[in-house]
Structure formats: C-alpha cells, structure tokens
Amino acid sequence: MEVIELENIKDLIQDEFNNINKKQQIYYELLKLNFEISNLENHVEKVEEGNRNLEQQIRKYQSETEYYKSRIHKLSQEQQYFLKEYNKILHSNSWKLMAPLRGLGKFFKKNIGR
C-alpha cells in the first residue's frame, strides 16, 4: 500500500509541477504581451502627437491660403479698377487732342535728345 501511495504522491507532485510550469509559461506570455502593449501604446502616443502637429500645420496653411486668396481677389479688383481708369484716359478727348503734341515730344527727344 505504501508503494501505491508513494506512486500516487509522485504522480500528484508531477501533475502539480506540470501545472506550475504551465502557469509560469502563461505568466511569461502575459508579461511579453504587456510589454508589447506598452510599446504599442507608446507608438500610438507618438503617432497621435505627430498627427496633432500635422493638423496644426494644416490649419496654419489653410489660414495662409485664405489670406492669399483674399489678397489675390483684392489685387484683381484693383487691377480691374486701374485698367478701367487707363481705358478711360486712352479714350478721353484730352488724350486724343494731345496725341499730336506727344508725337512732337517724341520726335524732339529722338532727334535732339536730352
């Protein structure tokens, strides 16, 4: 009977050892997973920080773009205004009446020079 009991105890000890070994392996795997999760969380934080920086740059560039669009629009309106004024001058009676005098001025500048 003692031999049977010793064998049973030996089997129980072996089973317990196997259970402990399995638990250690599971614990080791959990530690590895926790480490990997920590690394991934750090990576996510860095990516999110990069995204925030990029979003800030995008907002800055959008603001600059809007400024330049409004500036272009204003300059285009000024250009149209000055073009109209120029055409008014070219088609005015005084400009037409003064054409011969301007021609004489060009002639004297060219031939007599300054």
Helices and strands as residue ranges (DSSP letters): H 2-90, H 93-111
